[in-house]
Amino acid sequence: MSRDPASPARFAVGIDLGTTHCALSVVDVEASDGEDVAITAEPIPQTVSPGEVQTLPLLPSFVYLPHANELEPGATALPWSATPAQLVGELARARGAQTPTRLVSSAKSWLCHPGADRRAPILPPGAPEDVACISPLDASVFYLRHLRAAFDDARPDTPLHTQDVTITVPASFDPAARELTAEAARLAGIEQFTLLEEPQAAVYSWIASQAKWRDALHVNDVLLVVDVGGGTTDLSLIAVRDREGDLELHRVAVGEHILLGGDNMDLALAHVVKAKLAAEGKRLDLWQLRALTYACRVAKETLLAADDDGRDAVDAVPIVVPSRGSKLIGGSLRTELTLDEVRQVILEGFVPVVDAGARPATRARGALTELGLPYAQDAAVTRHLAAFLGRQVDATAGLEDFDSAQPEGATYLHPTAVLFNGGVLKAPALASRLLEVLGGWAEAEGGEPPRLLEGADLDRAVARGAAYYGYVRAGGGVRIRGGLAQSYYVGVESAMPAVPGLEPPVTALCVAPFGMEEGTEAAPAPHPLGLVVGEPVRFRFFGSPTRRDDEVGVTLEDWSDDELIELGAIEATLPEDGHARGEVVPVLLRSAVTEVGTLELTALPVSGDGKREWKVSLDVRDKG
């Protein structure tokens, strides 16, 4: 959403609505000049224990749903509310470690899950009947409301709803997930906002922190952004071009939304500890395994923090698994997690050394499964990275004013520089292993290993970069060009006689090409189509991260699974407006990308007075 020129915002505010943490950063637009930008990390007050509030740099992305008499009156009071409606943040996370069935986590991953009704009260999954569940959309609203209240409490004269806000989303979010994020912002009372892809935000943050960033990035560089967070892995490629003597950054590719991150590592460590306990004849139930997973996360962070500083003084951390009652002999279970175990599990399980031709392993799935998130089947980040770069081998081939220095016969796109993001990659052992693997791939094909861009703030980079982007939109700083991360297509049903057992074939019509910028509109597709009005219809949408040259109006009759990926269907009933119910009206389709990065289609009547236009209502509810 654009800022009102008549009342310009004082602050550009960046919000990282993360899977495991949220962060808030601010740029004072009036006090900044050109590329001289001061970005402030906004502290976030939150309840850390009953009756105790602390100001922390991050807000854990957790909601706890206590039972009626669990907490004393005033136990969750905040500076802006004596009785907040929801319990979010550090206390929610800590309380949930003790009672996991009341803890909502990974709401962001559920928000982009096309197989779930993201407005329905489905979280936490598997909760007992006495828990009043919430929806993924609700959880996102709760986090944003807390951040808005924290900002307003610190700056009452410039409340957040009057400022220019940028909220980050994964580059792999589809239009429905983006629209849900935008809706959550509106429900939280945030009025002036735009959406920004997280890998781009990480690059913006790095640029803002480097006085001489142009000395580190060069013309014809291919920058690989590797973002491994608590719940997801996101991959992006950005090309560096020469535009009239200055550097221009152009995003050329993004990967799939991979549900693989620090949470997986914590669970893997929990199973290592569980096996140690089992060898001692001690068994854990599901509730205790969840509590153990939380304990392993804390132990992992403690051990890796010591390892990060070059100190191996902390070789092991004690682990205590709470008892569920007197039936457990000896009460709580005690063991330890060692630094060697953490290194072994994480390095060999999640960043193994593989060759550039490796691909994620798949397995035959059971016919019946619990309803849950579509987690990655292969835990190896390096295999997902190899698959991504292999698919993008020709990503820069048609890029104007770009001279790619790829080795002859390259089987994958060779990045020349790497930027890491995400709390997981704070551990030097993981970052070093990824660089080692990338260097090995390059050497095997006669290329140069990529260089690491130093100086990234891995915890707060996304929020910092989002604030910087708001400043860029106000006219300062350096902008990354890119637009849509993939080409978008709408399914068109063929007109054919009924054939028993055969559905009409569907073609895919390109309505928004790769790279189409936010806030722009494309010319209508040249060929008229029939639009059904007055009755429920279903729009099928497809996306392609690899077909970069398709223009509006290009029609595909068949495609491979790797070429086009079907997105969540959108259901709508378009008004009749003088036509008969079920009538097929000849129209031309015009597409636009809104300021928040969502795709909007408008159907224009081919004949008539031109007064009627049908806009596709983006109903993001998934119907079974």
C-alpha positions as CSV (number, residue, x, y, z in Angstrom):
1,M,0.0,0.0,0.0
2,S,1.4,3.4,-0.9
3,R,2.0,6.1,1.6
4,D,-0.2,9.2,1.4
5,P,2.0,11.9,-0.1
6,A,0.1,14.6,1.9
7,S,1.1,13.1,5.2
8,P,4.5,11.3,4.7
9,A,5.5,8.8,7.4
10,R,8.3,9.7,9.8
11,F,9.5,6.1,10.1
12,A,10.1,3.2,7.7
13,V,9.4,0.1,9.9
14,G,10.5,-3.4,9.0
15,I,8.7,-6.5,10.5
16,D,10.2,-10.0,10.2
17,L,7.2,-12.2,10.8
18,G,9.4,-15.3,11.3
19,T,8.6,-18.9,11.8
20,T,10.3,-19.1,15.2
21,H,11.0,-15.4,15.9
22,C,9.6,-12.0,15.0
23,A,11.7,-8.8,14.9
24,L,11.1,-5.1,14.5
25,S,13.5,-2.5,13.0
26,V,13.1,1.2,12.3
27,V,14.7,3.8,9.9
28,D,14.1,7.5,10.7
29,V,13.5,8.7,7.2
30,E,13.9,12.4,8.1
31,A,17.3,11.8,9.7
32,S,18.7,9.6,6.9
33,D,20.4,10.9,3.7
34,G,21.1,8.9,0.6
35,E,22.9,5.7,1.5
36,D,23.7,7.0,5.0
37,V,21.0,5.2,6.9
38,A,20.7,4.5,10.6
39,I,18.7,1.4,11.3
40,T,17.5,0.8,14.8
41,A,16.6,-2.6,16.1
42,E,13.4,-2.0,18.1
43,P,13.3,-3.9,21.5
44,I,10.2,-5.8,22.2
45,P,8.7,-6.0,25.7
46,Q,7.1,-9.3,26.6
47,T,6.3,-11.5,29.5
48,V,9.1,-13.9,30.3
49,S,7.7,-15.5,33.5
50,P,4.5,-15.0,35.4
51,G,4.4,-11.3,36.5
52,E,7.8,-10.5,34.9
53,V,8.2,-8.4,31.8
54,Q,11.6,-8.0,30.0
55,T,12.5,-6.1,26.8
56,L,14.1,-8.6,24.4
57,P,15.5,-8.1,20.9
58,L,13.2,-10.8,19.4
59,L,9.7,-12.0,20.0
60,P,9.4,-15.8,19.8
61,S,6.7,-16.8,17.4
62,F,4.6,-18.8,19.8
63,V,1.1,-18.6,21.2
64,Y,0.2,-20.4,24.4
65,L,-3.4,-21.2,25.1
66,P,-3.7,-21.6,29.0
67,H,-6.6,-23.2,30.7
68,A,-8.9,-20.9,32.7
69,N,-7.2,-21.2,36.1
70,E,-3.6,-21.8,35.0
71,L,-2.2,-18.3,35.6
72,E,-2.9,-15.8,38.4
73,P,-4.6,-12.5,37.5
74,G,-2.0,-10.0,36.2
75,A,0.6,-12.8,35.5
76,T,0.6,-11.8,31.8
77,A,0.3,-8.0,32.1
78,L,2.2,-5.9,29.6
79,P,3.1,-2.2,29.7
80,W,0.2,-1.4,27.4
81,S,-2.4,-3.9,28.8
82,A,-3.1,-5.3,32.2
83,T,-5.0,-8.2,30.7
84,P,-3.7,-9.0,27.1
85,A,-6.1,-11.2,25.2
86,Q,-3.3,-13.6,24.1
87,L,-0.1,-14.9,25.6
88,V,2.7,-14.7,23.0
89,G,6.5,-14.6,23.1
90,E,9.0,-15.9,25.5
91,L,6.6,-17.0,28.3
92,A,4.4,-18.7,25.7
93,R,7.4,-20.7,24.4
94,A,8.6,-21.7,27.9
95,R,5.1,-22.6,29.1
96,G,4.6,-24.7,25.9
97,A,7.7,-26.7,26.6
98,Q,5.9,-28.0,29.7
99,T,2.5,-28.4,28.1
100,P,3.1,-28.8,24.3
101,T,-0.6,-29.6,23.5
102,R,-1.5,-26.0,24.3
103,L,1.4,-24.4,22.2
104,V,0.9,-22.9,18.8
105,S,4.1,-22.9,16.7
106,S,5.1,-22.8,13.0
107,A,2.0,-20.7,12.2
108,K,3.8,-19.2,9.3
109,S,4.3,-22.6,7.7
110,W,0.7,-23.4,8.2
111,L,-0.2,-20.1,6.6
112,C,1.3,-21.2,3.3
113,H,0.1,-24.8,3.5
114,P,-2.4,-25.2,0.6
115,G,-3.8,-28.4,2.0
116,A,-5.2,-26.7,5.1
117,D,-8.0,-24.3,5.8
118,R,-5.9,-21.5,7.0
119,R,-8.8,-19.7,8.6
120,A,-10.0,-22.6,10.6
121,P,-9.1,-23.3,14.2
122,I,-6.6,-26.1,13.5
123,L,-3.8,-25.1,15.8
124,P,-2.3,-26.7,17.8
125,P,-2.8,-29.9,15.8
126,G,-4.0,-32.8,17.9
127,A,-5.0,-30.5,20.9
128,P,-7.4,-31.9,23.5
129,E,-11.0,-30.9,23.3
130,D,-10.7,-28.4,26.2
131,V,-8.2,-26.3,24.2
132,A,-9.8,-23.4,22.3
133,C,-7.8,-23.8,19.1
134,I,-6.9,-20.9,16.8
135,S,-6.2,-20.6,13.0
136,P,-2.9,-19.9,11.3
137,L,-4.3,-16.5,10.3
138,D,-5.2,-15.7,14.0
139,A,-1.7,-16.5,15.2
140,S,-0.2,-14.2,12.6
141,V,-2.6,-11.4,13.7
142,F,-1.6,-12.0,17.4
143,Y,2.1,-11.6,16.6
144,L,1.5,-8.4,14.6
145,R,-0.8,-6.9,17.2
146,H,1.9,-7.4,19.9
147,L,4.6,-5.8,17.7
148,R,2.2,-2.9,16.9
149,A,1.4,-2.4,20.6
150,A,5.2,-2.4,21.5
151,F,5.9,0.2,18.8
152,D,3.0,2.4,19.8
153,D,4.0,2.2,23.5
154,A,7.5,3.3,22.7
155,R,6.4,6.0,20.2
156,P,2.9,7.3,21.2
157,D,3.3,10.4,19.0
158,T,3.9,8.3,15.8
159,P,1.8,5.2,16.1
160,L,2.5,2.3,13.7
161,H,-0.7,2.7,11.7
162,T,0.6,6.1,10.5
163,Q,4.0,4.8,9.5
164,D,5.3,3.1,6.3
165,V,5.6,-0.6,7.2
166,T,7.3,-3.4,5.3
167,I,6.4,-7.0,6.3
168,T,8.6,-9.8,5.0
169,V,7.4,-13.1,3.5
170,P,9.3,-16.1,2.0
171,A,10.1,-15.6,-1.6
172,S,8.3,-18.9,-2.3
173,F,5.0,-17.7,-0.8
174,D,2.2,-18.1,-3.4
175,P,-0.4,-15.3,-4.0
176,A,-2.8,-16.9,-1.5
177,A,-0.2,-16.9,1.4
178,R,0.8,-13.4,0.5
179,E,-2.8,-12.2,0.6
180,L,-3.3,-13.9,4.0
181,T,-0.3,-12.1,5.4
182,A,-1.7,-8.8,4.1
183,E,-5.1,-9.6,5.7
184,A,-3.4,-10.4,9.0
185,A,-1.7,-7.0,8.9
186,R,-5.0,-5.2,8.3
187,L,-6.7,-7.2,11.1
188,A,-3.8,-6.2,13.4
189,G,-4.5,-2.5,12.6
190,I,-1.5,-1.9,10.3
191,E,-2.8,0.3,7.5
192,Q,0.2,1.4,5.4
193,F,2.3,-1.6,4.4
194,T,3.9,-3.6,1.6
195,L,5.3,-7.1,1.5
196,L,9.0,-7.9,0.7
197,E,10.7,-11.2,0.1
198,E,13.0,-12.3,2.9
199,P,16.1,-13.1,0.8
200,Q,15.9,-9.6,-0.7
201,A,15.5,-8.2,2.8
202,A,18.7,-10.0,3.9
203,V,20.6,-8.4,1.0
204,Y,19.2,-5.0,1.8
205,S,20.4,-5.4,5.4
206,W,23.9,-6.4,4.2
207,I,24.0,-3.4,1.8
208,A,23.0,-1.0,4.6
209,S,25.7,-2.4,6.9
210,Q,28.5,-2.1,4.4
211,A,30.0,1.3,3.7
212,K,31.8,0.0,0.7
213,W,29.4,-2.8,-0.5
214,R,30.3,-2.0,-4.1
215,D,33.8,-3.2,-3.4
216,A,32.5,-6.6,-2.3
217,L,30.0,-7.2,-5.2
218,H,31.0,-6.8,-8.8
219,V,29.4,-6.6,-12.2
220,N,28.3,-10.0,-13.5
221,D,28.3,-11.5,-10.0
222,V,25.7,-14.2,-9.2
223,L,24.8,-13.9,-5.5
224,L,23.4,-16.9,-3.8
225,V,21.3,-16.2,-0.7
226,V,21.0,-19.2,1.7
227,D,18.4,-18.6,4.4
228,V,18.1,-21.4,7.0
229,G,15.7,-20.4,9.8
230,G,13.9,-22.2,12.5
231,G,11.4,-23.9,10.3
232,T,12.2,-23.2,6.6
233,T,15.0,-23.1,4.1
234,D,14.8,-20.5,1.3
235,L,17.2,-20.1,-1.6
236,S,17.5,-17.1,-4.0
237,L,19.8,-16.0,-6.8
238,I,20.5,-12.3,-7.5
239,A,22.5,-11.1,-10.5
240,V,24.7,-7.9,-10.4
241,R,24.5,-5.8,-13.6
242,D,26.0,-2.6,-14.8
243,R,23.4,0.1,-15.4
244,E,24.8,3.4,-16.7
245,G,28.0,3.0,-14.6
246,D,26.2,1.9,-11.4
247,L,25.5,-1.5,-10.0
248,E,22.0,-2.9,-10.2
249,L,20.8,-5.9,-8.3
250,H,18.3,-8.1,-10.1
251,R,16.7,-11.2,-8.5
252,V,16.6,-14.0,-11.1
253,A,15.4,-17.1,-9.2
254,V,13.9,-18.3,-6.0
255,G,13.5,-21.9,-4.7
256,E,10.6,-23.8,-3.3
257,H,9.3,-23.3,0.2
258,I,11.2,-26.0,2.0
259,L,10.0,-26.9,5.5
260,L,13.4,-27.7,6.8
261,G,15.4,-25.8,9.4
262,G,16.4,-25.6,13.0
263,D,13.3,-27.3,14.3
264,N,14.2,-30.4,12.3
265,M,17.7,-30.3,14.0
266,D,16.2,-30.0,17.4
267,L,13.9,-33.0,16.8
268,A,16.9,-35.1,15.4
269,L,18.9,-34.3,18.6
270,A,15.9,-35.3,20.7
271,H,15.8,-38.7,19.0
272,V,19.5,-39.1,19.8
273,V,18.9,-38.4,23.4
274,K,15.8,-40.6,23.4
275,A,17.9,-43.5,22.1
276,K,20.4,-43.0,24.9
277,L,17.6,-43.1,27.5
278,A,16.1,-46.2,25.8
279,A,19.5,-47.9,26.2
280,E,19.1,-47.3,29.9
281,G,15.6,-48.9,29.9
282,K,13.9,-45.5,30.1
283,R,11.0,-44.9,27.7
284,L,9.4,-41.6,26.7
285,D,5.8,-40.9,25.6
286,L,4.9,-38.3,22.9
287,W,4.4,-35.6,25.4
288,Q,7.8,-36.1,26.9
289,L,9.4,-36.2,23.5
290,R,8.0,-32.8,22.7
291,A,9.4,-31.5,26.0
292,L,12.8,-33.2,25.2
293,T,12.8,-31.4,21.8
294,Y,12.6,-28.0,23.5
295,A,15.3,-29.0,26.0
296,C,17.6,-30.1,23.0
297,R,17.0,-26.7,21.3
298,V,18.3,-24.9,24.4
299,A,21.2,-27.3,24.8
300,K,22.1,-27.0,21.1
301,E,22.2,-23.2,21.3
302,T,24.3,-23.3,24.4
303,L,26.8,-25.7,22.9
304,L,27.1,-23.9,19.6
305,A,27.3,-20.5,21.2
306,A,30.4,-21.7,23.0
307,D,31.7,-23.3,19.9
308,D,31.1,-20.1,17.9
309,D,33.4,-18.2,20.2
310,G,36.2,-20.8,19.7
311,R,35.7,-22.1,23.2
312,D,35.3,-25.8,23.7
313,A,35.0,-25.5,27.5
314,V,31.3,-26.5,27.3
315,D,31.5,-30.1,26.1
316,A,28.1,-31.2,27.3
317,V,24.8,-29.8,28.7
318,P,22.5,-31.6,31.1
319,I,19.1,-32.6,29.8
320,V,16.1,-33.0,32.2
321,V,12.9,-34.6,30.9
322,P,10.0,-33.9,33.2
323,S,7.9,-36.7,34.6
324,R,4.2,-37.0,34.0
325,G,3.5,-38.4,37.4
326,S,4.5,-40.8,40.1
327,K,4.3,-43.9,37.9
328,L,7.7,-43.0,36.3
329,I,10.4,-44.6,38.5
330,G,12.8,-42.0,39.7
331,G,10.7,-39.0,38.6
332,S,12.3,-36.8,36.0
333,L,14.8,-38.4,33.6
334,R,18.3,-37.0,33.4
335,T,21.0,-37.3,30.8
336,E,23.2,-35.0,28.7
337,L,23.8,-33.8,25.1
338,T,27.4,-33.4,24.1
339,L,29.0,-31.0,21.6
340,D,30.3,-33.9,19.6
341,E,26.8,-35.3,19.3
342,V,25.5,-31.9,18.1
343,R,28.2,-31.6,15.5
344,Q,27.7,-35.1,14.2
345,V,24.0,-35.0,13.9
346,I,23.8,-31.5,12.3
347,L,26.8,-31.7,10.0
348,E,26.3,-35.2,8.7
349,G,22.6,-35.2,8.8
350,F,21.7,-31.8,7.5
351,V,24.8,-30.5,5.6
352,P,26.5,-33.7,4.3
353,V,29.2,-33.5,1.6
354,V,27.5,-34.4,-1.6
355,D,28.2,-33.8,-5.3
356,A,26.5,-31.2,-7.5
357,G,24.4,-33.9,-9.1
358,A,22.8,-35.0,-5.8
359,R,19.0,-34.6,-5.5
360,P,16.7,-34.8,-2.4
361,A,15.7,-38.4,-1.7
362,T,12.1,-39.4,-1.8
363,R,10.3,-42.4,-0.3
364,A,7.0,-44.1,-0.8
365,R,4.6,-42.6,1.7
366,G,2.1,-44.4,3.8
367,A,-1.5,-44.5,2.5
368,L,-2.7,-42.9,5.7
369,T,-0.9,-40.1,7.5
370,E,-1.7,-37.6,10.2
371,L,-2.9,-34.2,9.0
372,G,0.1,-31.9,9.3
373,L,2.6,-29.8,7.5
374,P,4.2,-31.0,4.2
375,Y,7.7,-31.3,5.7
376,A,10.7,-32.0,3.4
377,Q,11.3,-35.7,3.2
378,D,15.1,-35.3,2.9
379,A,16.8,-33.4,5.7
380,A,20.0,-32.6,3.7
381,V,20.1,-28.9,2.9
382,T,23.0,-29.5,0.6
383,R,20.9,-31.9,-1.6
384,H,18.1,-29.3,-1.8
385,L,20.7,-26.7,-2.7
386,A,22.2,-28.9,-5.5
387,A,18.7,-29.4,-6.9
388,F,17.9,-25.7,-6.9
389,L,21.2,-24.6,-8.6
390,G,20.8,-27.5,-11.1
391,R,17.3,-26.3,-12.1
392,Q,18.6,-22.7,-12.5
393,V,21.6,-23.5,-14.7
394,D,20.3,-21.2,-17.4
395,A,18.8,-18.5,-15.1
396,T,21.0,-15.7,-16.3
397,A,21.2,-16.8,-20.0
398,G,18.7,-14.3,-21.3
399,L,19.4,-11.5,-18.8
400,E,20.1,-8.2,-20.5
401,D,23.5,-6.5,-19.9
402,F,24.8,-9.5,-18.0
403,D,27.9,-11.5,-19.0
404,S,27.8,-14.8,-17.2
405,A,31.2,-16.4,-16.5
406,Q,29.9,-19.9,-16.1
407,P,32.4,-22.7,-16.8
408,E,31.9,-24.5,-20.1
409,G,29.6,-27.4,-19.8
410,A,28.4,-26.4,-16.3
411,T,25.6,-28.6,-14.9
412,Y,24.4,-26.1,-12.4
413,L,24.5,-22.3,-12.0
414,H,27.7,-21.4,-10.3
415,P,27.3,-18.6,-7.8
416,T,30.2,-16.2,-7.4
417,A,29.2,-14.9,-4.0
418,V,27.2,-16.2,-1.0
419,L,25.2,-14.4,1.7
420,F,24.0,-16.4,4.6
421,N,20.9,-15.6,6.6
422,G,18.9,-17.3,9.4
423,G,19.8,-18.1,13.0
424,V,20.9,-21.7,12.1
425,L,23.8,-20.4,10.1
426,K,25.3,-18.5,13.0
427,A,27.1,-21.7,13.8
428,P,30.5,-21.5,12.0
429,A,30.6,-25.2,11.5
430,L,27.4,-25.2,9.4
431,A,28.4,-22.1,7.4
432,S,31.9,-23.5,6.8
433,R,30.5,-26.9,5.6
434,L,28.2,-25.2,3.1
435,L,31.1,-23.1,1.7
436,E,33.2,-26.3,1.5
437,V,30.5,-28.1,-0.5
438,L,29.9,-25.2,-2.9
439,G,33.7,-24.9,-3.4
440,G,33.9,-28.6,-4.1
441,W,31.2,-28.4,-6.7
442,A,32.9,-25.4,-8.4
443,E,36.3,-27.1,-8.5
444,A,34.9,-30.3,-10.0
445,E,33.6,-28.2,-13.0
446,G,36.7,-26.0,-13.3
447,G,35.1,-23.0,-11.7
448,E,36.1,-20.6,-8.9
449,P,34.7,-21.2,-5.4
450,P,32.2,-18.5,-4.3
451,R,33.3,-15.9,-1.8
452,L,31.4,-15.2,1.4
453,L,29.9,-11.8,2.0
454,E,30.8,-11.0,5.5
455,G,29.1,-8.9,8.1
456,A,25.5,-10.1,8.0
457,D,23.3,-9.9,11.1
458,L,21.8,-13.4,10.9
459,D,19.2,-12.9,13.6
460,R,17.8,-9.4,12.7
461,A,18.9,-9.1,9.1
462,V,15.4,-9.6,7.6
463,A,13.7,-6.9,9.8
464,R,16.7,-4.5,9.2
465,G,16.5,-5.0,5.5
466,A,12.7,-4.5,5.5
467,A,13.1,-1.2,7.2
468,Y,15.8,-0.2,4.7
469,Y,13.5,-1.2,1.9
470,G,10.9,1.2,3.2
471,Y,13.5,3.9,3.1
472,V,14.3,2.9,-0.5
473,R,10.6,3.3,-1.4
474,A,10.7,6.8,0.0
475,G,13.4,7.6,-2.5
476,G,16.8,6.8,-0.8
477,G,19.2,3.9,-0.9
478,V,19.7,1.1,-3.4
479,R,16.9,-0.9,-4.9
480,I,16.9,-4.6,-5.9
481,R,15.0,-5.2,-9.1
482,G,13.1,-8.5,-9.6
483,G,9.3,-8.4,-9.4
484,L,7.4,-11.7,-9.5
485,A,9.6,-14.7,-8.5
486,Q,7.9,-16.9,-11.1
487,S,5.6,-16.7,-14.1
488,Y,1.9,-17.2,-13.3
489,Y,-0.7,-19.0,-15.4
490,V,-4.5,-19.6,-15.2
491,G,-6.1,-22.8,-16.2
492,V,-8.5,-22.6,-19.2
493,E,-10.9,-25.5,-19.7
494,S,-11.3,-26.7,-23.3
495,A,-14.7,-26.7,-24.9
496,M,-15.4,-30.2,-26.0
497,P,-18.3,-32.8,-26.2
498,A,-18.9,-34.8,-23.1
499,V,-17.0,-38.1,-23.0
500,P,-17.7,-40.6,-20.3
501,G,-14.9,-40.7,-17.7
502,L,-12.9,-37.9,-19.3
503,E,-12.6,-34.4,-18.0
504,P,-12.1,-31.5,-20.4
505,P,-8.4,-30.9,-21.0
506,V,-6.9,-27.8,-19.4
507,T,-4.4,-25.4,-21.0
508,A,-2.3,-22.9,-19.0
509,L,-2.5,-19.3,-20.1
510,C,0.3,-17.0,-19.0
511,V,-1.3,-13.9,-17.2
512,A,1.8,-12.5,-15.4
513,P,5.4,-13.0,-16.6
514,F,8.4,-13.6,-14.5
515,G,9.8,-10.3,-13.1
516,M,6.6,-8.3,-13.4
517,E,7.1,-5.5,-10.8
518,E,4.8,-4.8,-7.9
519,G,2.3,-1.9,-8.6
520,T,2.3,-2.6,-12.3
521,E,-0.4,-3.8,-14.8
522,A,0.0,-5.9,-17.9
523,A,-1.8,-5.4,-21.2
524,P,-4.8,-7.8,-21.5
525,A,-4.1,-11.2,-23.0
526,P,-4.9,-10.9,-26.7
527,H,-7.3,-13.9,-27.0
528,P,-10.8,-13.7,-25.7
529,L,-12.0,-16.3,-23.2
530,G,-15.4,-17.3,-21.9
531,L,-16.1,-16.3,-18.2
532,V,-18.9,-18.1,-16.3
533,V,-20.9,-15.7,-14.2
534,G,-23.6,-16.1,-11.6
535,E,-22.6,-19.5,-10.2
536,P,-19.7,-20.9,-8.2
537,V,-16.6,-21.5,-10.2
538,R,-13.0,-22.5,-9.5
539,F,-9.9,-20.8,-10.9
540,R,-6.9,-23.0,-11.2
541,F,-3.5,-21.3,-11.0
542,F,-0.1,-22.5,-11.9
543,G,3.4,-21.1,-11.3
544,S,6.7,-21.7,-13.0
545,P,10.1,-20.6,-11.6
546,T,11.9,-21.8,-14.7
547,R,9.9,-20.5,-17.7
548,R,11.2,-16.9,-17.7
549,D,10.6,-16.0,-21.3
550,D,6.8,-16.6,-21.4
551,E,4.8,-13.4,-22.1
552,V,1.2,-12.6,-21.3
553,G,-1.0,-14.6,-23.7
554,V,1.4,-17.6,-24.1
555,T,-0.6,-20.8,-23.9
556,L,0.8,-24.2,-22.8
557,E,-1.1,-27.4,-23.8
558,D,1.1,-29.8,-21.8
559,W,4.0,-29.5,-19.3
560,S,6.1,-31.5,-17.0
561,D,5.8,-31.5,-13.2
562,D,9.0,-29.6,-12.9
563,E,7.9,-27.0,-15.4
564,L,4.6,-25.9,-13.9
565,I,3.4,-26.3,-10.3
566,E,-0.3,-26.1,-9.5
567,L,-1.1,-23.6,-6.7
568,G,-4.1,-23.5,-4.4
569,A,-7.4,-23.2,-6.3
570,I,-9.4,-20.0,-5.8
571,E,-13.2,-20.2,-5.6
572,A,-15.5,-17.3,-6.5
573,T,-19.0,-16.5,-7.7
574,L,-18.9,-13.6,-10.1
575,P,-22.0,-11.3,-10.2
576,E,-24.4,-11.8,-13.1
577,D,-24.8,-8.0,-13.8
578,G,-27.6,-8.4,-16.3
579,H,-26.5,-11.8,-17.7
580,A,-28.2,-15.1,-17.1
581,R,-27.0,-17.3,-14.3
582,G,-24.3,-19.6,-15.7
583,E,-24.0,-17.5,-18.9
584,V,-20.5,-17.6,-20.5
585,V,-19.4,-14.0,-21.3
586,P,-16.6,-13.3,-23.8
587,V,-13.8,-11.4,-21.9
588,L,-10.2,-10.4,-22.1
589,L,-8.0,-11.0,-19.0
590,R,-5.9,-8.2,-17.6
591,S,-3.5,-8.9,-14.8
592,A,-1.9,-6.6,-12.2
593,V,0.5,-7.1,-9.3
594,T,-0.5,-5.1,-6.3
595,E,1.8,-3.2,-4.0
596,V,1.7,-6.1,-1.5
597,G,2.8,-8.5,-4.2
598,T,-0.5,-10.4,-4.9
599,L,-1.8,-11.2,-8.3
600,E,-5.1,-9.6,-9.3
601,L,-7.1,-10.6,-12.5
602,T,-9.7,-8.4,-14.1
603,A,-12.1,-9.7,-16.8
604,L,-13.0,-7.1,-19.4
605,P,-16.0,-7.7,-21.6
606,V,-15.1,-8.0,-25.3
607,S,-18.3,-6.3,-26.4
608,G,-20.6,-3.8,-24.6
609,D,-20.3,-0.4,-23.1
610,G,-17.3,-1.3,-21.0
611,K,-18.9,-0.3,-17.7
612,R,-18.7,-3.9,-16.3
613,E,-15.5,-5.4,-15.1
614,W,-15.2,-8.6,-13.1
615,K,-12.4,-8.8,-10.6
616,V,-11.4,-12.2,-9.4
617,S,-12.2,-12.4,-5.6
618,L,-9.1,-14.0,-4.0
619,D,-11.0,-16.4,-1.7
620,V,-8.0,-18.1,-0.1
621,R,-10.1,-20.7,1.7
622,D,-9.2,-24.2,0.5
623,K,-12.3,-26.2,-0.3
624,G,-11.9,-30.0,0.0
